[in-house]
Amino acid sequence: MWFSKSSEEAIKEFVTDPLNGLSSEEAKKRLERDGENKLAGKKKKTILSLFLAQLKDAMIYILIGAAIISGIMGEISDSIIILIVILINAVIGVVQESKAEKALEALKQLSTPKALVKRDGELKEIPSEEVVIGDIVIIDAGRYIPADLRLIESANLKMEESAFTGESLPSDKDATVIVHDEKAPIGDRHNMAFMSTLATYGRGSGIVVATGMNTEIGKIAKMLDAEEESATPLQKRLAQLGKTLGFAAIGICVLIFVISIFQGRDWFEMLLTAISLAVAAIPEGLPAIVAIVLALGVQRMIKQNAIVKKLPAVETLGSVSIICSDKTGTLTINKMTVKKTFVNNKLESLDTLDINNHESKLLVEAMVLCNDATSTESSKTGDPTEIALLDVGIKFNIFKDNLNTEHKRVDEIPFDSDRKLMTTVNSYGDGFKVFTKGAIDSLFKICDRISINGEIQPLTEEKKKELLDASNAMSDDALRVLGSSYKDITNQKISLDKLEEGLIFIGLMGMIDPPREEVKGSIELCKKAGIVPIMITGDHKNTAFAIGKELGIADNLGQSMSGAEIDNYSQDEFNAIVNNYKIFARVSPEHKVKIVKAFKSHGNIVSMTGDGVNDAPSLKAADIGVAMGITGTDVAKGAADMILTDDNFSTIVNAVEEGRNIYSNIKKSIIFLLSCNFGEIVALFVAILLNWATPLLPIHILWVNLITDSFPALSLGVDPMDESVMDDPPRNPKESLFAGHMGLYLAVNGILIGTLTLFAFKLGEHLYPDSLMHAQTMAFVVLSVSQLFFSLNMRNTKKSIFSLGLFSNKYLIGSIVFGILIQFAVITIPFLAGIFKVYPLSFRDWGLVLLISIMPLVINEILKIFLRIKKN
């Protein structure tokens, strides 16, 4: 723990010279010993391995088996159709997967390409990969840090670590500090500089204590590498469904074989029939349909500023019950903003400040002139605190460039972390004004008067107490407080040590990185939908709670916990208490992963939002990671499942709503397909059980499953959003696809479709006793068309299709019309009729089959009426 040791100890430990650095020869030896200063990752998956991974599914195995058996039995066309479906499904998966998993590559890119080091007594700029342990690295403003350093020299040094620690303000660095707490979080290690952070102010130097994968960012890379992916709820449901259908298909085949023995049927004929039933039991198009529906959902979400990298993430987002959100840049705007002022004994909002008042105007001018930052619409440079002060001036049309021209700076005392003050001397008319800004306690030491409503008064203990009370009031609201003072002088040649004495106190400004305006409403909507928002941040507990309370995340400070407190618990102990807390402050990357795992241990589907390097491990550990697209680092984007292009928390809520709707639609498609397949099983199994002739051929079933059913299933997958989708709590991730009444609904409609198909078959036998093909054709058409009409019922199992709007899903209407037309073509075109072994139907026949086929729609609509009456 180099932060708990002095710089001298580090220099001695690494055998280096702070004045001359390492020799080139020694550096080369260390490079060979420790390897290059870069991040390593696990071997990338090949396209072939990604393709094979798509085939690891029970349903796919069954389909491959069915294709092989069909080919052996001479049904080549059946085999080809099944294999095409498998291929399409695998290709869709490969395309999506090959675009993902770039987190480690992004981590590598964060390393600065050049580093300034001392070698052989000279300053040399070398590639960061060649930096070795013991190197003396030179730091100045605007330069990235190439490796983890123990600082040996610092002068007003500040580091931008927000992407690493989550803090919104640059961290002050001091080489002379020794941190005695060995568990100190990264943000409190003020004598260290970390790989890929940025120096924003001052200068310094440090000795390299860790390179490559041994750096703090390297540890994050290892965590990303070690984090294993878990299946989404939908993937788990479909995998279980595939196994169930597989056992069902095998069971049916065995049962039919046993029945055939007792009935004395030809075993070869019964084997073909068994294959027919196995094909009927498996919805061949289901994997492809689910993938396509998810892909269409991804396209819709892009229009709502959310880019989904993996298809299953769409469904996962819809089942989220916990959103763990980073504070800086996610819940807040990631920009320090002045909110309150205290001037003329009055604490007020900046919006009500009277700029025409002498003291108010002087306070703003002081903060703008005593300032080294720049702030324009196109560019902002410098310390975020100073930028916030310039923005106050812009608000009141007081611009730094204009003010500097009118009141030229003629002298200054730069900010010093020991004094906590900055002073400038600016020309004012025939004289000069000295402006000093800084911490209130430091200003009290150099001020003896105060300006109130145009009157200069002594700065008495009573006045100091009023100022302290105002400062504490702003601090209680988590505002960072800065004060300003001035004095008039006639001679700019006054010695610097005399500038900061005898000043007149003007007032105070309090600033904070404020919440996004739209986030509060989004959090309220989350709560309405049963989703618990959690804040996770690197900031201090009081600052985090102030934001959390304003947003409605937490009610009291007792719902907040610091990273140091988390360390007091094992993972199991922490799991038991995690639900008592809504805000986690001052946390490390390891803490974030621990928090996510704790919430997941209670069966929650956890989403983690973030934008920094430090968020990457928890983004991977969560069920779905959401990265910010504008302020987010490449690391966060690479580790996340979804990226928000507008960095807007409200977009997450919209995405949750879209995710819920997509899951609902996928469920409609699945139930629809399984109901249809169950109807096919009923028709075939009952016919065999009763020793009837086979009502359907294998090619009939394949045609219905792959063509007739697929288009309505896809159309159900893009059904318009249900307005009440956010009124329900998140579904239980363990909930079955057939939860509620859906299993019964599937069985009843499957039996209904199967019964109507058999009725049409027997009607055909009655009308055409010498033509089995004619009866099979009528059964084939009824099976196909009844399923098309039944798809209308699947839009909503409770609401009437008329209340939903018969034509509100134009794709579904188009699918039904197309299905009937293509079915008509198969029956009437001689070439196709020959392939499908069907007989042309007469006008009367078509009238009969259409009348039978519409019965599922009519019966379901009647049942809905009774259900609504019973509910009321």
Secondary structure as UniProt FT lines:
FT   HELIX           2..4
FT   HELIX           7..13
FT   TURN            14..15
FT   TURN            18..20
FT   HELIX           24..34
FT   HELIX           47..54
FT   HELIX           58..72
FT   TURN            73..74
FT   HELIX           76..98
FT   HELIX           103..109
FT   STRAND          114..119
FT   TURN            120..121
FT   STRAND          122..127
FT   HELIX           128..130
FT   TURN            133..134
FT   STRAND          136..140
FT   TURN            141..142
FT   STRAND          148..160
FT   HELIX           162..165
FT   STRAND          171..172
FT   TURN            175..176
FT   TURN            182..183
FT   HELIX           186..188
FT   TURN            190..191
FT   STRAND          192..193
FT   TURN            195..196
FT   STRAND          198..210
FT   HELIX           212..214
FT   HELIX           216..226
FT   HELIX           233..263
FT   HELIX           267..281
FT   TURN            284..285
FT   HELIX           286..303
FT   TURN            304..305
FT   STRAND          306..308
FT   HELIX           312..318
FT   STRAND          322..326
FT   HELIX           327..331
FT   STRAND          337..343
FT   TURN            344..345
FT   STRAND          346..349
FT   HELIX           350..352
FT   TURN            355..356
FT   HELIX           358..369
FT   STRAND          374..375
FT   STRAND          380..381
FT   HELIX           384..395
FT   TURN            396..397
FT   HELIX           400..406
FT   STRAND          409..416
FT   TURN            417..420
FT   STRAND          421..428
FT   TURN            429..430
FT   STRAND          431..438
FT   HELIX           440..446
FT   STRAND          447..452
FT   TURN            453..454
FT   STRAND          455..458
FT   HELIX           461..476
FT   TURN            477..478
FT   STRAND          480..489
FT   TURN            492..493
FT   HELIX           496..499
FT   STRAND          503..512
FT   TURN            517..518
FT   HELIX           519..528
FT   TURN            529..530
FT   STRAND          532..536
FT   HELIX           541..551
FT   HELIX           557..559
FT   STRAND          560..562
FT   HELIX           563..566
FT   TURN            567..568
FT   HELIX           571..577
FT   HELIX           578..580
FT   STRAND          583..585
FT   HELIX           589..600
FT   TURN            601..603
FT   STRAND          606..610
FT   HELIX           613..615
FT   HELIX           616..621
FT   STRAND          624..628
FT   HELIX           634..639
FT   STRAND          642..644
FT   TURN            645..646
FT   HELIX           649..689
FT   TURN            690..691
FT   HELIX           698..703
FT   HELIX           704..708
FT   HELIX           710..717
FT   TURN            723..726
FT   TURN            733..734
FT   TURN            737..741
FT   HELIX           742..767
FT   TURN            769..770
FT   HELIX           772..793
FT   TURN            794..795
FT   HELIX           801..804
FT   TURN            806..807
FT   HELIX           810..828
FT   HELIX           830..836
FT   HELIX           843..853
FT   HELIX           855..871
//
